[in-house]
Amino acid sequence: MVIDAHLAYCSGCDRKVRVIVDPRVAAAGREPTAEDLVCLEHGDTCTGELCPLFDVPSEEMKNRYSDLIERARERMGGV
């Protein structure tokens, strides 16, 4: 699995946060879109209904993060 990680400034947290491009993008051999971005620190200090970094509902970012974690657990044998 290829992890494309970056730091990005989040105005909601007022600091840089870790962000990745969904690993399925590299596996598919395509360019990432806005829907492929996941904030790894989502929920730590998020207070609004909208992710200020990617301009998506907080619930959507939460789902992206949860999906990423679930796929990682599956790859590790269900740990």
CORTA-V132632 format. One record per backbone hydrogen bond with DSSP energy under -0.5 kcal/mol. NH is the residue of the N-H (numbers start at 0). CO is the residue of the C=O. If there is no record, write none. Layout:
((NH | CO) (NH | CO))
//
This chain:
((2 | 0) (3 | 1) (3 | 20) (4 | 2) (5 | 18) (7 | 16) (9 | 14) (10 | 8) (13 | 9) (14 | 9) (16 | 7) (18 | 5) (19 | 37) (20 | 3) (21 | 35) (24 | 21) (25 | 21) (26 | 22) (27 | 23) (28 | 24) (28 | 25) (29 | 24) (35 | 32) (36 | 33) (37 | 19) (39 | 17) (39 | 37) (40 | 17) (41 | 38) (43 | 40) (50 | 55) (51 | 49) (54 | 50) (55 | 50) (57 | 48) (59 | 56) (60 | 56) (61 | 57) (62 | 58) (63 | 59) (64 | 60) (65 | 61) (66 | 62) (67 | 63) (68 | 64) (69 | 65) (70 | 66) (71 | 67) (72 | 68) (73 | 69) (74 | 70) (75 | 71) (76 | 73) (77 | 72) (78 | 72))
//
